[in-house]
Amino acid sequence: WVNEGVLHESEARTNLVTYSNDFANAEWLKTRAVISANNTTSPSGATDATLIIPQSGGWAGVTFPSISITSGTTYTGSIYAKAGEYSWLQIGGSSPRFAATFANVNLSNGSLGNSNIGVIVTPVGNGWYRITLTAVASQSTTGNPFFVAVYDTDVSSRLPDSPNDGTSGIYLYGTQFEQGSFPTSYIPTSGATATRAA
């Protein structure tokens, strides 16, 4: 047993994703992806992680729910992910809201692949990683800010076609989208935004 002290977070934050772990909810934009909820054990210890299974026809994955953003403001988005039959994830900003950014993450070992923006990959145990992307909004609008796409290799560009055998995928859990230049601990939501005090 290791005493890691008290978790201290110096400022209040709000998770702007209203359904932070319900990828089947209509607020999540699914692109050629089948959602299999409650499929495996998540970092919470419960069986509440989701398997995202790509289908044919182009890139496949999910896009964060529609959120109001302000041009010139820095936002940080994060998601927990684990390799399934496929082991690569691409995370990026929706164009033109975040200037068509992308980064590839190898979920087998947490290493980074091709990208045009930096991300933070934090191992949290049992094969899970928390992947964090920070970017500055390039326009004031209401829309889907970040996307997550599924791959089986380190693709060389933003959103090429995903693999699709109809059954394979990757696991996702616990998303957050907050105003600020660094991530804070996960704030679960279910139907409304939620704020954690400093």
N, C-alpha and C positions, 0 to 999 in steps of 0.2 A: 504494500500500500504506500502510495506517495502522496504527501500533502502538497497540492499545487496552489494552495492559498485561495483567496477570494477572487472570483471573476470580477474585474473592475472595468467598466466601460464609461468613458469620460463624457459622453453626450447622449442625449435622447435620440432614438432613431425610430422610423416608421417603416414597416414592410408594406410597400405599396401594392404588392400582389395579394389580391383578396382571397384567392383559393391557392394557398401556397403549396399544397400537396395533393390537390385534386385535379389531375391532368385530364380526367374525363369531363370535367365541367365545361360548359359551353364557352366560358370566357377564355379558355385556352384554345388557340388556333392550332388545329392539327393539320399537317400537310402530308398527305399520303402515308399516314401512320396509324396503326391499330394500337389502342390503349388496353393493356391488361393490368388492371389495378390489383393491389393487395397480393402481389406476386411473389415477393421474397422479403426477408428481414431487412429493415432499413437501419440507419444509424441510431434511430430511436429505440431499437430493440423489438419493435412491433413488426408484424407482417403487413406493412403499409407502403412498400416501395412498388413502383410501377414499371412494367416492362413495355418499352416502346419498340414496336415491330414495323420496320419500313415496308412499304408496298411499292409497286412499280410505277414508273412514269416520271421520275425526276428526283430531286432531293426529298428526303423524308425526315420529319421530326416535329417539334412543337415550337410555338412562339409564345413568349410571355404575354399575359393578358394586356388589353389596352390600358394605357396609363398616360396621364397628362404630364408632359415634360416641358422644360423651359430651355431655350437656346442659351448656350454658354455655361450651363449648370453641369456639374460633375455628378454622375450617378454610378452606383456600384451594384451589379447583379451577381447572384451566386446560385449555384445548384449543386446538389450532391449527385454523384453518378458512380456507377459500378459496371464493369465489363459483364456482358452476357455472352451470347454466342459471337457477337461482334464486340470489338474492343476499342474503337475510336469514336470520339465525340468532337464535333465542331461547334463552338459557341461564337456568337458574333452579334454585332449591332445591325438592326434593321435599317436599310437604306430608304430614305436619306436622313433618317433621324440621328444615326450615329456613323455616318460616313463609310458604310460598307466594310466594317471591320470584321475580322475572323481570326480564330486561333484553334488549332487542332491539339487534342489531348489524348495520349495513349492511356486508356484505363487499365491496361495490364500492369503498368509500372509507374504511372503518374508523370511520365516524361512529356515534353512538349514537341510538337511537330511543326509543320509549316504554319505561318501566321503573319499578320501584318499589325498585330497589337499584342502587348504582353498580357498574360493572365497569371494568376496565382493558383497553384494546385496544392492542396493541403490533404495529406492522408489522414483519415479519421478511423481506420481500423476495418477489418473484415473485407478488405478489397474496395472499400468506399473512399472516394475523394470529394472534397469540396472544391469546386472550380469557381473562381471569382474573376470577373471582368469589370474594369473601371473605364469609363469613357465619358467624354464631354458631348452633350447634346448639340447637334448642329442646326436644330430648328425648334421652334416652339409649336407643339402640336399635341394631339391626343392620338395615340396609336400603340401598336405592339413594339416594344423597344428592343428586346433581344430574342435571338432564336437559338435552338439547340438541334443539331442534325446528327444522324447516325451513319457511321462508316465502318468499314472493315480494314482500312489502311489509311496511311497518312496522305490524304488527297492534296493536290498541289494548288488548289484554287478555292474560292468561296462558293459553296453550295453546288458542286457538281452532282450528278446522279448518285443516289445511295444504292447500296446492294439490296437485294430483295429476294429472299427465298421463301418468304411468307410466314416463317416461324421464328427467325433469329432476330435478336435486338440487343439493347442495352437497358440497364436499370436506372431510373431517376427517382429522386426524392427531394423534398424540401427546398423550394425556391424562395429567393428574397430579391427585392429590388428597392434600393434605398438611396436617398440623396446623401452624397458624401464621397470622399476620395478613398475610403477603405471599408472593408466589410466589418460588420459586427455580428455577434452571435445570432443564430437563427431565431426568428420571431414567427411562430406558426400562426396562420390565419385560416378562417373558414367562413367566407362570406362578406368580410369587411377588412379594411386595413387595420393594423394593430401597431401600437406604439409602446416601446419599452423606455422607461425613464432612465436617465443617466445613472 
